[in-house]
Amino acid sequence: LGMDESQSTARSVSKTIAKFPQLMGSSLEGNLKQTVQWLKGLGMDESQVAKWITNCPQLLACSLETNLKPKVETLRSHRFTDKRILREMSLCPQLLSYSSKRLDHRLGVLLASGILSNQS
């Protein structure tokens, strides 16, 4: 990392911790690293992961198995492609912070009314 890049990274980390100080108590190996790897597995690149974390750091404290993965499955159940899911997660990082019930209901209403399309 160059000096400018490392300073930028340090500012980003500081900003993220200031937004959600509970991250300091999270397990790096147990949750944070697994979530980052999962996001990359969905197709996010490093910059998208960094943006997602910076904008909605509280999602790093969520369980992958009981929270984040089921919500992505909810999106898939509404026939969203993985490409479209990534797009929506990039545009609205807090999307996965909604309860599964709320997410499912809102998607149903938005899709039925034509306000939202599940197509790329």
Backbone hydrogen bonds, N-H to C=O, Kabsch-Sander energy under -0.5 kcal/mol:
donor,donor_aa,acceptor,acceptor_aa,energy
6,S,2,G,-2.8
7,Q,3,M,-2.3
8,S,4,D,-2.3
9,T,5,E,-2.3
10,A,6,S,-2.4
11,R,7,Q,-2.3
12,S,8,S,-2.3
13,V,9,T,-2.6
14,S,10,A,-2.5
15,K,11,R,-2.6
16,T,12,S,-2.3
17,I,13,V,-2.6
18,A,14,S,-2.3
19,K,15,K,-1.8
20,F,16,T,-1.8
23,L,20,F,-2.1
24,M,21,P,-1.9
25,G,22,Q,-1.6
26,S,23,L,-1.6
28,L,26,S,-0.5
31,N,27,S,-2.1
32,L,27,S,-1.9
33,K,28,L,-2.8
35,T,31,N,-2.6
36,V,32,L,-2.3
37,Q,33,K,-2.5
38,W,34,Q,-2.3
39,L,35,T,-2.6
40,K,36,V,-2.2
41,G,37,Q,-2.2
42,L,38,W,-1.5
43,G,39,L,-0.6
43,G,40,K,-1.0
44,M,39,L,-2.1
49,V,45,D,-2.5
50,A,46,E,-2.5
51,K,47,S,-2.2
52,W,48,Q,-2.6
53,I,49,V,-2.7
54,T,50,A,-2.5
55,N,51,K,-2.5
56,C,52,W,-1.9
59,L,56,C,-1.8
60,L,57,P,-1.9
61,A,58,Q,-1.2
62,C,59,L,-1.1
67,N,63,S,-1.2
68,L,63,S,-2.1
69,K,64,L,-2.7
71,K,67,N,-1.3
72,V,68,L,-1.9
73,E,69,K,-2.2
74,T,70,P,-1.8
75,L,71,K,-1.9
76,R,72,V,-2.3
77,S,73,E,-2.3
78,H,74,T,-0.9
78,H,75,L,-0.7
79,R,76,R,-2.0
80,F,75,L,-1.8
81,T,118,N,-0.7
85,I,81,T,-2.6
86,L,82,D,-2.5
87,R,83,K,-1.9
88,E,84,R,-2.6
89,M,85,I,-2.6
90,S,86,L,-2.1
91,L,87,R,-2.4
92,C,88,E,-2.6
95,L,92,C,-2.6
96,L,93,P,-0.9
97,S,94,Q,-2.5
98,Y,94,Q,-0.6
98,Y,95,L,-1.1
103,L,99,S,-3.0
104,D,100,S,-2.7
105,H,101,K,-2.5
106,R,102,R,-2.8
107,L,103,L,-2.5
108,G,104,D,-2.2
109,V,105,H,-2.4
110,L,106,R,-2.8
111,L,107,L,-2.7
112,A,108,G,-2.5
113,S,109,V,-2.1
114,G,110,L,-0.5
114,G,111,L,-0.8
115,I,110,L,-1.0
116,L,110,L,-2.0
